């Protein structure tokens, strides 16, 4: 795998009194010149509908695809008596622990998992620590899966929408595809922690290319309906939490020939933590 310098487009705002003067395009073009000079190869964004058209039609961005959001309705799937708390032991001597910091072994876990992801944010110890444990504005719940002395998976819960929407987000859910026991155990404890904090819904992004993870989500009771495959008539009736969420769009360094192709959605791995919102 090759690591390249990338960025996420987060905010692009123009004061109401200064709109329709071309400032949106001019400010972004100046930003892109600075980024190109800095050697930023790939820029991605998860825009709202209002800004997506401007990025695509006026700034040369390309649409990759719509990100699926799986949702589990916790109040419909309660199983009394099942221990959901960290410290629970599962099969094969697997234990889920709550952590304050990521263990350094997460680097080895990421290196092994990343072989399955053609394009992804590099989620090593340095990045995860910066993104979650040293975030001054948000608090996250970190879960680690251990089999003896070996770290086999991690999960990160975000409760940003808990107070207003009674929802929690599975910002990260990382395990090896050949170890579904770890993935299932992390889901179980994450669900329990969401329940304990009063969440009625738990959300998770997962792209169809990660077939093993999608299968685990569906077996655990998570729902996602692809309205473009035989469910078009239901699209307007489905809750927003059961359909696609943000679009993924990208901009690449002019002249860059990137392999694998970032315009192909099948090449991407995304988590909810890859969006600055969560």
C-alpha atoms as an extended CHARMM CRD file, in Angstrom:
* protein
*
       278  EXT
         1         1  UNK       CA              0.0000000000        0.0000000000        0.0000000000  PROA      1               0.0000000000
         2         2  UNK       CA              1.1170000000        3.5520000000       -0.7740000000  PROA      2               0.0000000000
         3         3  UNK       CA              0.2740000000        6.4610000000        1.5130000000  PROA      3               0.0000000000
         4         4  UNK       CA             -0.4240000000        9.8180000000       -0.1340000000  PROA      4               0.0000000000
         5         5  UNK       CA             -1.2400000000       13.2220000000        1.2990000000  PROA      5               0.0000000000
         6         6  UNK       CA             -4.9670000000       13.8560000000        1.3350000000  PROA      6               0.0000000000
         7         7  UNK       CA             -7.5360000000       16.2060000000        2.8280000000  PROA      7               0.0000000000
         8         8  UNK       CA            -11.2140000000       16.4650000000        3.6710000000  PROA      8               0.0000000000
         9         9  UNK       CA            -13.2030000000       19.4950000000        2.5780000000  PROA      9               0.0000000000
        10        10  UNK       CA            -15.1410000000       20.5670000000        5.6640000000  PROA      10              0.0000000000
        11        11  UNK       CA            -16.5960000000       24.0760000000        5.4030000000  PROA      11              0.0000000000
        12        12  UNK       CA            -17.3050000000       26.4640000000        2.5400000000  PROA      12              0.0000000000
        13        13  UNK       CA            -19.4640000000       29.3970000000        3.6040000000  PROA      13              0.0000000000
        14        14  UNK       CA            -20.3350000000       32.7900000000        2.1430000000  PROA      14              0.0000000000
        15        15  UNK       CA            -22.1720000000       35.5180000000        4.1000000000  PROA      15              0.0000000000
        16        16  UNK       CA            -25.7160000000       36.0370000000        2.7430000000  PROA      16              0.0000000000
        17        17  UNK       CA            -25.0250000000       39.6430000000        1.7150000000  PROA      17              0.0000000000
        18        18  UNK       CA            -21.9700000000       38.5610000000       -0.3260000000  PROA      18              0.0000000000
        19        19  UNK       CA            -23.6030000000       35.7500000000       -2.2670000000  PROA      19              0.0000000000
        20        20  UNK       CA            -24.0050000000       35.6630000000       -6.0620000000  PROA      20              0.0000000000
        21        21  UNK       CA            -20.7020000000       37.5060000000       -6.5080000000  PROA      21              0.0000000000
        22        22  UNK       CA            -18.6670000000       34.4540000000       -7.4540000000  PROA      22              0.0000000000
        23        23  UNK       CA            -16.8620000000       34.3320000000       -4.1080000000  PROA      23              0.0000000000
        24        24  UNK       CA            -17.6580000000       30.6540000000       -3.5450000000  PROA      24              0.0000000000
        25        25  UNK       CA            -15.7670000000       29.6770000000       -6.6860000000  PROA      25              0.0000000000
        26        26  UNK       CA            -12.9180000000       32.1650000000       -6.1950000000  PROA      26              0.0000000000
        27        27  UNK       CA            -12.2360000000       31.1680000000       -2.5860000000  PROA      27              0.0000000000
        28        28  UNK       CA            -12.2640000000       27.4750000000       -3.4180000000  PROA      28              0.0000000000
        29        29  UNK       CA            -10.0300000000       27.9320000000       -6.4560000000  PROA      29              0.0000000000
        30        30  UNK       CA             -7.4790000000       29.8020000000       -4.3420000000  PROA      30              0.0000000000
        31        31  UNK       CA             -7.6200000000       27.0450000000       -1.7590000000  PROA      31              0.0000000000
        32        32  UNK       CA             -7.0590000000       24.4020000000       -4.4250000000  PROA      32              0.0000000000
        33        33  UNK       CA             -4.0070000000       26.2610000000       -5.7520000000  PROA      33              0.0000000000
        34        34  UNK       CA             -2.5030000000       26.1880000000       -2.2760000000  PROA      34              0.0000000000
        35        35  UNK       CA             -3.3710000000       22.5080000000       -1.8790000000  PROA      35              0.0000000000
        36        36  UNK       CA             -1.8750000000       21.5840000000       -5.2450000000  PROA      36              0.0000000000
        37        37  UNK       CA              1.3480000000       23.3760000000       -4.3580000000  PROA      37              0.0000000000
        38        38  UNK       CA              1.4330000000       21.4670000000       -1.0670000000  PROA      38              0.0000000000
        39        39  UNK       CA              1.1700000000       18.1750000000       -2.9570000000  PROA      39              0.0000000000
        40        40  UNK       CA             -2.2510000000       17.1290000000       -1.6560000000  PROA      40              0.0000000000
        41        41  UNK       CA             -3.1450000000       14.3260000000       -4.0520000000  PROA      41              0.0000000000
        42        42  UNK       CA             -6.7310000000       13.5680000000       -3.0850000000  PROA      42              0.0000000000
        43        43  UNK       CA             -9.4340000000       15.7070000000       -1.4990000000  PROA      43              0.0000000000
        44        44  UNK       CA            -12.7500000000       14.1910000000       -0.4580000000  PROA      44              0.0000000000
        45        45  UNK       CA            -15.9840000000       15.6660000000        0.8290000000  PROA      45              0.0000000000
        46        46  UNK       CA            -19.3720000000       14.5230000000        2.0820000000  PROA      46              0.0000000000
        47        47  UNK       CA            -21.4270000000       17.6110000000        1.1890000000  PROA      47              0.0000000000
        48        48  UNK       CA            -25.0090000000       18.5240000000        1.8390000000  PROA      48              0.0000000000
        49        49  UNK       CA            -27.2970000000       18.7180000000       -1.2270000000  PROA      49              0.0000000000
        50        50  UNK       CA            -27.1300000000       22.5120000000       -1.3590000000  PROA      50              0.0000000000
        51        51  UNK       CA            -23.3610000000       22.6060000000       -1.8570000000  PROA      51              0.0000000000
        52        52  UNK       CA            -22.9230000000       19.4190000000       -3.8830000000  PROA      52              0.0000000000
        53        53  UNK       CA            -24.0570000000       20.9940000000       -7.1510000000  PROA      53              0.0000000000
        54        54  UNK       CA            -21.5840000000       23.8480000000       -6.7710000000  PROA      54              0.0000000000
        55        55  UNK       CA            -18.6810000000       21.4840000000       -6.2090000000  PROA      55              0.0000000000
        56        56  UNK       CA            -19.5920000000       19.2820000000       -9.1720000000  PROA      56              0.0000000000
        57        57  UNK       CA            -20.7640000000       21.8500000000      -11.7280000000  PROA      57              0.0000000000
        58        58  UNK       CA            -18.4510000000       24.7720000000      -10.9720000000  PROA      58              0.0000000000
        59        59  UNK       CA            -15.3380000000       23.3690000000       -9.3130000000  PROA      59              0.0000000000
        60        60  UNK       CA            -14.6470000000       20.1460000000      -11.1770000000  PROA      60              0.0000000000
        61        61  UNK       CA            -15.3170000000       17.6360000000       -8.4000000000  PROA      61              0.0000000000
        62        62  UNK       CA            -16.4920000000       14.1210000000       -9.2800000000  PROA      62              0.0000000000
        63        63  UNK       CA            -19.2440000000       12.0770000000       -7.6700000000  PROA      63              0.0000000000
        64        64  UNK       CA            -18.1650000000        8.6710000000       -6.3670000000  PROA      64              0.0000000000
        65        65  UNK       CA            -21.4380000000        7.4310000000       -4.8720000000  PROA      65              0.0000000000
        66        66  UNK       CA            -23.9860000000        7.5790000000       -2.0810000000  PROA      66              0.0000000000
        67        67  UNK       CA            -22.9110000000        6.2730000000        1.3260000000  PROA      67              0.0000000000
        68        68  UNK       CA            -25.2400000000        3.6370000000        2.8590000000  PROA      68              0.0000000000
        69        69  UNK       CA            -26.2790000000        4.0140000000        6.4900000000  PROA      69              0.0000000000
        70        70  UNK       CA            -27.2490000000        0.8860000000        8.4050000000  PROA      70              0.0000000000
        71        71  UNK       CA            -29.5290000000        1.4740000000       11.4080000000  PROA      71              0.0000000000
        72        72  UNK       CA            -30.5220000000       -0.7050000000       14.3290000000  PROA      72              0.0000000000
        73        73  UNK       CA            -33.6270000000        0.2690000000       16.2830000000  PROA      73              0.0000000000
        74        74  UNK       CA            -32.5920000000       -0.6670000000       19.7930000000  PROA      74              0.0000000000
        75        75  UNK       CA            -36.0270000000       -0.4590000000       21.4150000000  PROA      75              0.0000000000
        76        76  UNK       CA            -37.3030000000       -3.1290000000       19.0010000000  PROA      76              0.0000000000
        77        77  UNK       CA            -34.4820000000       -5.5900000000       19.6550000000  PROA      77              0.0000000000
        78        78  UNK       CA            -33.9220000000       -5.6380000000       23.3940000000  PROA      78              0.0000000000
        79        79  UNK       CA            -32.7650000000       -8.9480000000       24.8280000000  PROA      79              0.0000000000
        80        80  UNK       CA            -33.1220000000       -8.8330000000       28.6390000000  PROA      80              0.0000000000
        81        81  UNK       CA            -30.3860000000      -10.3190000000       30.7490000000  PROA      81              0.0000000000
        82        82  UNK       CA            -27.6400000000      -10.3110000000       28.1400000000  PROA      82              0.0000000000
        83        83  UNK       CA            -24.4870000000       -8.6440000000       29.5260000000  PROA      83              0.0000000000
        84        84  UNK       CA            -23.6180000000       -5.7280000000       27.2600000000  PROA      84              0.0000000000
        85        85  UNK       CA            -20.9250000000       -4.1180000000       29.3830000000  PROA      85              0.0000000000
        86        86  UNK       CA            -17.1760000000       -4.0050000000       28.6830000000  PROA      86              0.0000000000
        87        87  UNK       CA            -15.3170000000       -6.8450000000       30.3670000000  PROA      87              0.0000000000
        88        88  UNK       CA            -17.6730000000       -9.4780000000       29.0100000000  PROA      88              0.0000000000
        89        89  UNK       CA            -15.8670000000      -12.5590000000       27.6790000000  PROA      89              0.0000000000
        90        90  UNK       CA            -16.9570000000      -14.1210000000       24.4210000000  PROA      90              0.0000000000
        91        91  UNK       CA            -15.9980000000      -17.2950000000       22.5980000000  PROA      91              0.0000000000
        92        92  UNK       CA            -12.3430000000      -18.1050000000       21.9400000000  PROA      92              0.0000000000
        93        93  UNK       CA            -11.2130000000      -16.2230000000       25.0560000000  PROA      93              0.0000000000
        94        94  UNK       CA            -12.2270000000      -12.9190000000       23.4680000000  PROA      94              0.0000000000
        95        95  UNK       CA            -12.7080000000       -9.9910000000       25.8260000000  PROA      95              0.0000000000
        96        96  UNK       CA            -14.0920000000       -6.5180000000       25.1050000000  PROA      96              0.0000000000
        97        97  UNK       CA            -12.5290000000       -3.7480000000       27.1800000000  PROA      97              0.0000000000
        98        98  UNK       CA            -13.3140000000       -0.0580000000       27.4820000000  PROA      98              0.0000000000
        99        99  UNK       CA            -10.2010000000        2.0860000000       26.9660000000  PROA      99              0.0000000000
       100       100  UNK       CA             -9.1150000000        5.6660000000       27.4990000000  PROA      100             0.0000000000
       101       101  UNK       CA             -6.3330000000        5.4750000000       24.8970000000  PROA      101             0.0000000000
       102       102  UNK       CA             -5.7220000000        3.2900000000       21.8800000000  PROA      102             0.0000000000
       103       103  UNK       CA             -3.2340000000        0.5170000000       22.4910000000  PROA      103             0.0000000000
       104       104  UNK       CA             -0.1050000000        0.7230000000       20.2720000000  PROA      104             0.0000000000
       105       105  UNK       CA             -1.0420000000       -2.6760000000       18.8300000000  PROA      105             0.0000000000
       106       106  UNK       CA             -3.6770000000       -0.8730000000       16.7860000000  PROA      106             0.0000000000
       107       107  UNK       CA             -0.9060000000       -0.1720000000       14.2510000000  PROA      107             0.0000000000
       108       108  UNK       CA             -0.4850000000       -3.9050000000       13.5830000000  PROA      108             0.0000000000
       109       109  UNK       CA             -4.2470000000       -4.3440000000       13.4180000000  PROA      109             0.0000000000
       110       110  UNK       CA             -4.5500000000       -1.5190000000       10.8870000000  PROA      110             0.0000000000
       111       111  UNK       CA             -1.6950000000       -2.8480000000        8.7550000000  PROA      111             0.0000000000
       112       112  UNK       CA             -3.4140000000       -6.2220000000        8.5400000000  PROA      112             0.0000000000
       113       113  UNK       CA             -6.8950000000       -4.8070000000        7.9090000000  PROA      113             0.0000000000
       114       114  UNK       CA             -5.7330000000       -2.2080000000        5.3870000000  PROA      114             0.0000000000
       115       115  UNK       CA             -4.7960000000       -4.9320000000        2.8960000000  PROA      115             0.0000000000
       116       116  UNK       CA             -8.5640000000       -5.2950000000        2.3590000000  PROA      116             0.0000000000
       117       117  UNK       CA             -9.1180000000       -1.5730000000        1.6560000000  PROA      117             0.0000000000
       118       118  UNK       CA             -7.7990000000       -0.1430000000       -1.6490000000  PROA      118             0.0000000000
       119       119  UNK       CA             -8.5550000000        3.4760000000       -0.5840000000  PROA      119             0.0000000000
       120       120  UNK       CA             -9.0350000000        4.5560000000        3.0180000000  PROA      120             0.0000000000
       121       121  UNK       CA             -7.9490000000        7.0990000000        5.5860000000  PROA      121             0.0000000000
       122       122  UNK       CA             -4.8330000000        5.6730000000        7.2500000000  PROA      122             0.0000000000
       123       123  UNK       CA             -6.1600000000        4.7820000000       10.6960000000  PROA      123             0.0000000000
       124       124  UNK       CA             -2.9650000000        4.1500000000       12.5880000000  PROA      124             0.0000000000
       125       125  UNK       CA             -2.3110000000        4.9480000000       16.2440000000  PROA      125             0.0000000000
       126       126  UNK       CA             -1.2470000000        8.5170000000       15.4890000000  PROA      126             0.0000000000
       127       127  UNK       CA             -4.3760000000        9.3150000000       13.4990000000  PROA      127             0.0000000000
       128       128  UNK       CA             -6.8420000000        7.5880000000       15.8470000000  PROA      128             0.0000000000
       129       129  UNK       CA             -5.3520000000        9.3400000000       18.8650000000  PROA      129             0.0000000000
       130       130  UNK       CA             -5.5690000000       12.7420000000       17.1370000000  PROA      130             0.0000000000
       131       131  UNK       CA             -9.0730000000       12.0800000000       15.8050000000  PROA      131             0.0000000000
       132       132  UNK       CA            -10.6900000000       10.7220000000       18.9450000000  PROA      132             0.0000000000
       133       133  UNK       CA             -8.8300000000       10.7690000000       22.2470000000  PROA      133             0.0000000000
       134       134  UNK       CA             -7.3540000000       14.2580000000       21.7880000000  PROA      134             0.0000000000
       135       135  UNK       CA            -10.4340000000       15.8450000000       20.2660000000  PROA      135             0.0000000000
       136       136  UNK       CA            -11.1560000000       18.8640000000       22.5220000000  PROA      136             0.0000000000
       137       137  UNK       CA            -14.7700000000       19.2700000000       21.3930000000  PROA      137             0.0000000000
       138       138  UNK       CA            -16.2090000000       15.7550000000       21.5460000000  PROA      138             0.0000000000
       139       139  UNK       CA            -16.0490000000       12.7410000000       23.8140000000  PROA      139             0.0000000000
       140       140  UNK       CA            -15.9380000000        9.2500000000       22.3550000000  PROA      140             0.0000000000
       141       141  UNK       CA            -16.2620000000        5.8050000000       23.8870000000  PROA      141             0.0000000000
       142       142  UNK       CA            -13.4020000000        3.5040000000       22.8750000000  PROA      142             0.0000000000
       143       143  UNK       CA            -13.8000000000       -0.2760000000       22.8670000000  PROA      143             0.0000000000
       144       144  UNK       CA            -11.0310000000       -2.8090000000       22.2490000000  PROA      144             0.0000000000
       145       145  UNK       CA            -11.3050000000       -6.5340000000       21.5540000000  PROA      145             0.0000000000
       146       146  UNK       CA             -8.5660000000       -8.7110000000       23.0370000000  PROA      146             0.0000000000
       147       147  UNK       CA             -7.7780000000      -12.3760000000       22.5490000000  PROA      147             0.0000000000
       148       148  UNK       CA             -5.2450000000      -12.9790000000       25.2680000000  PROA      148             0.0000000000
       149       149  UNK       CA             -2.5000000000      -10.4210000000       24.7090000000  PROA      149             0.0000000000
       150       150  UNK       CA             -3.4780000000       -9.6930000000       21.1010000000  PROA      150             0.0000000000
       151       151  UNK       CA             -5.6340000000       -6.7440000000       20.0300000000  PROA      151             0.0000000000
       152       152  UNK       CA             -8.1140000000       -8.0840000000       17.4640000000  PROA      152             0.0000000000
       153       153  UNK       CA            -10.4550000000       -5.1400000000       16.8850000000  PROA      153             0.0000000000
       154       154  UNK       CA            -11.6460000000       -1.6930000000       17.9280000000  PROA      154             0.0000000000
       155       155  UNK       CA            -14.8940000000        0.2430000000       17.9740000000  PROA      155             0.0000000000
       156       156  UNK       CA            -15.5560000000        3.9230000000       18.6430000000  PROA      156             0.0000000000
       157       157  UNK       CA            -18.9570000000        5.2620000000       19.6660000000  PROA      157             0.0000000000
       158       158  UNK       CA            -20.0610000000        8.8560000000       19.0900000000  PROA      158             0.0000000000
       159       159  UNK       CA            -22.9940000000       10.2740000000       21.0560000000  PROA      159             0.0000000000
       160       160  UNK       CA            -23.1840000000       13.6230000000       19.2460000000  PROA      160             0.0000000000
       161       161  UNK       CA            -26.8570000000       13.1650000000       18.3100000000  PROA      161             0.0000000000
       162       162  UNK       CA            -27.9740000000       11.5170000000       21.5230000000  PROA      162             0.0000000000
       163       163  UNK       CA            -29.5970000000       14.5130000000       23.2100000000  PROA      163             0.0000000000
       164       164  UNK       CA            -31.5440000000       15.6840000000       20.1660000000  PROA      164             0.0000000000
       165       165  UNK       CA            -32.2220000000       12.5580000000       18.1140000000  PROA      165             0.0000000000
       166       166  UNK       CA            -31.6650000000        9.7430000000       20.6550000000  PROA      166             0.0000000000
       167       167  UNK       CA            -29.1190000000        8.2880000000       18.2410000000  PROA      167             0.0000000000
       168       168  UNK       CA            -25.5850000000        6.9870000000       18.6270000000  PROA      168             0.0000000000
       169       169  UNK       CA            -23.0640000000        6.4380000000       15.8430000000  PROA      169             0.0000000000
       170       170  UNK       CA            -20.5510000000        3.6520000000       15.4050000000  PROA      170             0.0000000000
       171       171  UNK       CA            -17.7950000000        5.9680000000       14.2210000000  PROA      171             0.0000000000
       172       172  UNK       CA            -15.2260000000        3.1610000000       13.8690000000  PROA      172             0.0000000000
       173       173  UNK       CA            -15.6410000000       -0.6120000000       13.7010000000  PROA      173             0.0000000000
       174       174  UNK       CA            -12.3840000000       -2.2650000000       12.6980000000  PROA      174             0.0000000000
       175       175  UNK       CA            -11.5980000000       -5.9870000000       12.6920000000  PROA      175             0.0000000000
       176       176  UNK       CA            -10.1670000000       -8.5370000000       10.2880000000  PROA      176             0.0000000000
       177       177  UNK       CA            -12.6630000000      -10.0920000000        7.8430000000  PROA      177             0.0000000000
       178       178  UNK       CA            -11.4720000000      -13.5670000000        8.8170000000  PROA      178             0.0000000000
       179       179  UNK       CA            -12.3830000000      -12.8580000000       12.4590000000  PROA      179             0.0000000000
       180       180  UNK       CA            -16.1670000000      -12.2790000000       12.5090000000  PROA      180             0.0000000000
       181       181  UNK       CA            -16.2880000000      -13.2640000000       16.1960000000  PROA      181             0.0000000000
       182       182  UNK       CA            -14.4550000000      -10.0380000000       17.0350000000  PROA      182             0.0000000000
       183       183  UNK       CA            -16.7350000000       -7.9730000000       14.8140000000  PROA      183             0.0000000000
       184       184  UNK       CA            -19.8740000000       -9.4580000000       16.3590000000  PROA      184             0.0000000000
       185       185  UNK       CA            -18.5910000000       -9.0290000000       19.9210000000  PROA      185             0.0000000000
       186       186  UNK       CA            -17.7430000000       -5.3670000000       19.3420000000  PROA      186             0.0000000000
       187       187  UNK       CA            -21.2170000000       -4.7820000000       17.9010000000  PROA      187             0.0000000000
       188       188  UNK       CA            -22.8350000000       -6.4110000000       20.9200000000  PROA      188             0.0000000000
       189       189  UNK       CA            -20.9870000000       -4.3190000000       23.4960000000  PROA      189             0.0000000000
       190       190  UNK       CA            -21.3340000000       -1.1220000000       21.4410000000  PROA      190             0.0000000000
       191       191  UNK       CA            -25.0880000000       -1.7240000000       21.3170000000  PROA      191             0.0000000000
       192       192  UNK       CA            -25.1740000000       -2.2160000000       25.0710000000  PROA      192             0.0000000000
       193       193  UNK       CA            -23.2780000000        0.9890000000       25.7290000000  PROA      193             0.0000000000
       194       194  UNK       CA            -25.6250000000        2.8940000000       23.4330000000  PROA      194             0.0000000000
       195       195  UNK       CA            -28.6220000000        1.4980000000       25.3190000000  PROA      195             0.0000000000
       196       196  UNK       CA            -27.1400000000        2.4380000000       28.6900000000  PROA      196             0.0000000000
       197       197  UNK       CA            -26.9080000000        6.0510000000       27.5300000000  PROA      197             0.0000000000
       198       198  UNK       CA            -30.5050000000        6.1320000000       26.3490000000  PROA      198             0.0000000000
       199       199  UNK       CA            -30.0040000000        5.7200000000       22.5960000000  PROA      199             0.0000000000
       200       200  UNK       CA            -32.9080000000        4.2420000000       20.6480000000  PROA      200             0.0000000000
       201       201  UNK       CA            -30.9890000000        3.9870000000       17.3500000000  PROA      201             0.0000000000
       202       202  UNK       CA            -27.4510000000        2.9870000000       16.4830000000  PROA      202             0.0000000000
       203       203  UNK       CA            -26.0730000000        3.9450000000       13.0520000000  PROA      203             0.0000000000
       204       204  UNK       CA            -23.1530000000        2.5690000000       11.0650000000  PROA      204             0.0000000000
       205       205  UNK       CA            -21.7790000000        3.3540000000        7.6110000000  PROA      205             0.0000000000
       206       206  UNK       CA            -20.6590000000        0.3540000000        5.5980000000  PROA      206             0.0000000000
       207       207  UNK       CA            -20.0470000000        0.1270000000        1.8610000000  PROA      207             0.0000000000
       208       208  UNK       CA            -21.1690000000       -2.9220000000       -0.0960000000  PROA      208             0.0000000000
       209       209  UNK       CA            -17.5690000000       -3.8230000000       -0.9850000000  PROA      209             0.0000000000
       210       210  UNK       CA            -17.0970000000       -4.8760000000        2.6600000000  PROA      210             0.0000000000
       211       211  UNK       CA            -19.3910000000       -7.8540000000        2.2540000000  PROA      211             0.0000000000
       212       212  UNK       CA            -18.4110000000       -9.6290000000        5.4860000000  PROA      212             0.0000000000
       213       213  UNK       CA            -19.0980000000       -6.5600000000        7.6040000000  PROA      213             0.0000000000
       214       214  UNK       CA            -22.4190000000       -5.8890000000        5.8400000000  PROA      214             0.0000000000
       215       215  UNK       CA            -23.4340000000       -9.4810000000        6.4950000000  PROA      215             0.0000000000
       216       216  UNK       CA            -22.6340000000       -9.1390000000       10.1980000000  PROA      216             0.0000000000
       217       217  UNK       CA            -24.6630000000       -5.9310000000       10.4240000000  PROA      217             0.0000000000
       218       218  UNK       CA            -27.7330000000       -7.4890000000        8.8370000000  PROA      218             0.0000000000
       219       219  UNK       CA            -27.5020000000      -10.5820000000       11.0440000000  PROA      219             0.0000000000
       220       220  UNK       CA            -27.2650000000       -8.2970000000       14.0890000000  PROA      220             0.0000000000
       221       221  UNK       CA            -30.5040000000       -6.5680000000       13.1300000000  PROA      221             0.0000000000
       222       222  UNK       CA            -29.2160000000       -3.5170000000       11.2730000000  PROA      222             0.0000000000
       223       223  UNK       CA            -31.3680000000       -2.3480000000        8.3800000000  PROA      223             0.0000000000
       224       224  UNK       CA            -30.5510000000       -0.6180000000        5.1080000000  PROA      224             0.0000000000
       225       225  UNK       CA            -32.7780000000       -0.4700000000        2.0390000000  PROA      225             0.0000000000
       226       226  UNK       CA            -31.2640000000        0.2510000000       -1.3530000000  PROA      226             0.0000000000
       227       227  UNK       CA            -34.1020000000        2.1050000000       -3.0680000000  PROA      227             0.0000000000
       228       228  UNK       CA            -32.3200000000        1.8160000000       -6.4260000000  PROA      228             0.0000000000
       229       229  UNK       CA            -32.7440000000       -1.9570000000       -6.4990000000  PROA      229             0.0000000000
       230       230  UNK       CA            -36.4170000000       -2.8100000000       -6.6510000000  PROA      230             0.0000000000
       231       231  UNK       CA            -37.5820000000       -0.5750000000       -3.8090000000  PROA      231             0.0000000000
       232       232  UNK       CA            -38.0740000000        2.6880000000       -5.6610000000  PROA      232             0.0000000000
       233       233  UNK       CA            -41.7640000000        2.8520000000       -4.7460000000  PROA      233             0.0000000000
       234       234  UNK       CA            -40.8460000000        2.7040000000       -1.0510000000  PROA      234             0.0000000000
       235       235  UNK       CA            -38.2040000000        5.3910000000       -1.1900000000  PROA      235             0.0000000000
       236       236  UNK       CA            -40.4180000000        8.2390000000        0.0350000000  PROA      236             0.0000000000
       237       237  UNK       CA            -41.9240000000        6.0890000000        2.7770000000  PROA      237             0.0000000000
       238       238  UNK       CA            -38.6770000000        4.8220000000        4.2610000000  PROA      238             0.0000000000
       239       239  UNK       CA            -37.2170000000        6.6650000000        7.2560000000  PROA      239             0.0000000000
       240       240  UNK       CA            -34.1250000000        8.6510000000        6.3350000000  PROA      240             0.0000000000
       241       241  UNK       CA            -32.0670000000        6.5140000000        8.7010000000  PROA      241             0.0000000000
       242       242  UNK       CA            -32.7220000000        3.4370000000        6.5410000000  PROA      242             0.0000000000
       243       243  UNK       CA            -31.5740000000        4.9570000000        3.2650000000  PROA      243             0.0000000000
       244       244  UNK       CA            -28.4790000000        6.5190000000        1.7670000000  PROA      244             0.0000000000
       245       245  UNK       CA            -26.9100000000        9.4120000000        3.5950000000  PROA      245             0.0000000000
       246       246  UNK       CA            -24.2160000000       11.7900000000        2.3180000000  PROA      246             0.0000000000
       247       247  UNK       CA            -22.7780000000       11.6150000000       -1.1920000000  PROA      247             0.0000000000
       248       248  UNK       CA            -19.0300000000       11.0370000000       -1.4880000000  PROA      248             0.0000000000
       249       249  UNK       CA            -17.3070000000       13.4090000000       -3.9270000000  PROA      249             0.0000000000
       250       250  UNK       CA            -13.6210000000       13.8460000000       -4.7220000000  PROA      250             0.0000000000
       251       251  UNK       CA            -11.0980000000       16.1820000000       -6.2770000000  PROA      251             0.0000000000
       252       252  UNK       CA             -7.6600000000       14.9530000000       -7.3480000000  PROA      252             0.0000000000
       253       253  UNK       CA             -4.3940000000       16.7370000000       -7.9980000000  PROA      253             0.0000000000
       254       254  UNK       CA             -4.4450000000       17.8440000000      -11.6650000000  PROA      254             0.0000000000
       255       255  UNK       CA             -2.5280000000       15.3570000000      -13.7940000000  PROA      255             0.0000000000
       256       256  UNK       CA             -2.3790000000       12.7180000000      -11.0760000000  PROA      256             0.0000000000
       257       257  UNK       CA             -2.9410000000        9.1650000000      -12.3090000000  PROA      257             0.0000000000
       258       258  UNK       CA             -4.1650000000        7.3960000000       -9.1940000000  PROA      258             0.0000000000
       259       259  UNK       CA             -4.3190000000        3.6190000000       -8.8720000000  PROA      259             0.0000000000
       260       260  UNK       CA             -6.7170000000        2.2840000000       -7.6860000000  PROA      260             0.0000000000
       261       261  UNK       CA             -9.1950000000        4.6830000000       -9.2450000000  PROA      261             0.0000000000
       262       262  UNK       CA            -10.7750000000        6.8830000000       -6.5340000000  PROA      262             0.0000000000
       263       263  UNK       CA            -13.8450000000        7.4920000000       -8.7020000000  PROA      263             0.0000000000
       264       264  UNK       CA            -14.7660000000        3.8010000000       -8.3680000000  PROA      264             0.0000000000
       265       265  UNK       CA            -16.8760000000        3.4230000000       -5.2330000000  PROA      265             0.0000000000
       266       266  UNK       CA            -15.8490000000       -0.2320000000       -4.8530000000  PROA      266             0.0000000000
       267       267  UNK       CA            -12.3060000000        0.9210000000       -4.0300000000  PROA      267             0.0000000000
       268       268  UNK       CA            -13.2980000000        2.9130000000       -0.9560000000  PROA      268             0.0000000000
       269       269  UNK       CA            -13.5670000000        2.1200000000        2.7380000000  PROA      269             0.0000000000
       270       270  UNK       CA            -15.4440000000        4.7040000000        4.8110000000  PROA      270             0.0000000000
       271       271  UNK       CA            -16.5540000000        4.8900000000        8.4120000000  PROA      271             0.0000000000
       272       272  UNK       CA            -18.7820000000        7.4680000000       10.0810000000  PROA      272             0.0000000000
       273       273  UNK       CA            -15.6100000000        8.8120000000       11.6900000000  PROA      273             0.0000000000
       274       274  UNK       CA            -14.3910000000        9.8330000000        8.2460000000  PROA      274             0.0000000000
       275       275  UNK       CA            -17.0100000000       12.5900000000        8.3430000000  PROA      275             0.0000000000
       276       276  UNK       CA            -16.0120000000       15.4970000000       10.5770000000  PROA      276             0.0000000000
       277       277  UNK       CA            -19.5970000000       15.7280000000       11.8300000000  PROA      277             0.0000000000
       278       278  UNK       CA            -19.4150000000       12.6000000000       13.9980000000  PROA      278             0.0000000000
